[in-house]
Amino acid sequence: MPDYRWSYYLTAPWELVDEWYRAVKFGIRNLFQWFPVVWADRHYTSWGMFNVIRHKLVLMQRELSRNPYYVGAERDLHLMHICELLIERYFADKYSERCFKRHEEKWGEMRDFWEPSYDHETGDIDPNYCMSFTDWPNAPTPKLEGKAWKEMRACFDHERKLADQDIQYLFKLLSKHYRRW
């Protein structure tokens, strides 16, 4: 509480009691509202940061839809909802479905398998050390297999670019409108 208001509270002490009551009431409410979000947060992932932003946007939307106290509140509600959808889409992580579906239609389902390592000098098989191999049914030659790998990497790059695009748009909206929200 600012010190310059104490003279006001000397003439109206019930206002001080009312402010303290509201501070405690809303503080306890905030503890209950934020506890699940804080409890699930891990400091080594970006998921926690986006979950905090999403939860804050949901609470702000709830309050603003209940009491739209300024002109442009409906537009801000819409923009907050877009931000929430972007975060939900980032959490769903389904950016690669179409790309990998096309890849699977073209090359078949990717097969991963492990084989024991073979020592060329002694001719022995080392059962403690295995090598990973990947192939596709429609890529029988090494040249076609290289082409399938190249297309698979392109799918991974496409997936990363789509996720980055959503996050850039989210932060663009947040940086543009944070003063009004």
SULWO-V438211 format. One record per backbone hydrogen bond with DSSP energy under -0.5 kcal/mol. CO is the residue of the C=O (numbers start at 0). NH is the residue of the N-H. E is the energy in kcal/mol with one decimal. If there is no record, write none. Layout:
co=[CO:CO]
nh=[NH:NH]
e=[E:E]
//
This chain:
co=[1:2:4:4:5:6:7:7:11:11:12:13:14:15:16:17:18:19:20:21:22:23:24:25:26:27:28:29:30:31:33:34:35:36:37:41:44:45:46:47:48:49:50:51:52:53:54:55:56:57:58:59:60:61:62:66:69:71:72:73:74:75:76:77:78:79:80:81:82:83:84:85:86:87:88:88:95:96:97:98:99:100:101:102:103:106:110:112:114:116:117:118:123:123:124:125:125:128:130:132:134:135:140:141:142:143:144:145:146:147:148:149:150:151:152:153:154:155:156:157:158:159:160:161:162:163:164:165:166:167:168:169:170:171:172:173:176:176]
nh=[4:5:7:8:9:10:10:11:14:15:16:17:18:19:20:21:22:23:24:25:26:27:28:29:30:31:32:33:34:35:37:38:39:40:40:44:48:49:50:51:52:53:54:55:56:57:58:59:60:61:62:63:64:65:66:68:72:75:76:77:78:79:80:81:82:83:84:85:86:87:88:89:90:91:92:93:99:100:101:102:103:104:105:106:107:137:134:132:130:125:119:122:118:125:126:116:128:116:114:112:110:138:144:145:146:147:148:149:150:151:152:153:154:155:156:157:158:159:160:161:162:163:164:165:166:167:168:169:170:171:172:173:174:175:176:177:179:180]
e=[-1.0:-1.7:-0.6:-1.7:-1.3:-0.9:-0.6:-1.6:-1.5:-0.6:-1.6:-2.3:-2.5:-2.4:-2.4:-2.4:-2.5:-2.3:-2.7:-2.9:-1.9:-2.4:-2.0:-2.5:-2.0:-1.9:-2.4:-2.7:-1.5:-0.5:-2.6:-2.7:-1.7:-0.7:-0.6:-1.2:-0.6:-2.3:-2.3:-2.3:-2.1:-2.5:-2.5:-2.4:-2.4:-2.3:-2.3:-2.4:-2.6:-2.3:-2.2:-2.8:-2.6:-1.4:-2.0:-1.5:-1.4:-2.1:-2.4:-2.0:-2.4:-2.6:-2.1:-2.1:-2.2:-2.4:-2.5:-2.3:-2.0:-2.5:-2.5:-2.0:-2.4:-2.3:-1.4:-0.6:-2.8:-1.9:-2.2:-2.1:-2.5:-2.2:-2.1:-2.9:-2.0:-2.1:-2.1:-3.0:-3.1:-2.5:-0.7:-2.2:-3.0:-0.5:-0.8:-1.0:-1.0:-2.8:-2.4:-2.5:-2.8:-1.5:-2.5:-2.2:-1.8:-2.4:-2.4:-2.3:-2.3:-2.2:-2.6:-1.8:-1.9:-2.0:-2.5:-2.4:-2.4:-2.3:-2.4:-2.3:-2.1:-2.6:-2.3:-2.0:-2.2:-2.7:-2.2:-2.3:-2.5:-1.9:-2.4:-2.5:-2.6:-1.7:-2.0:-1.4:-0.8:-1.4]
//
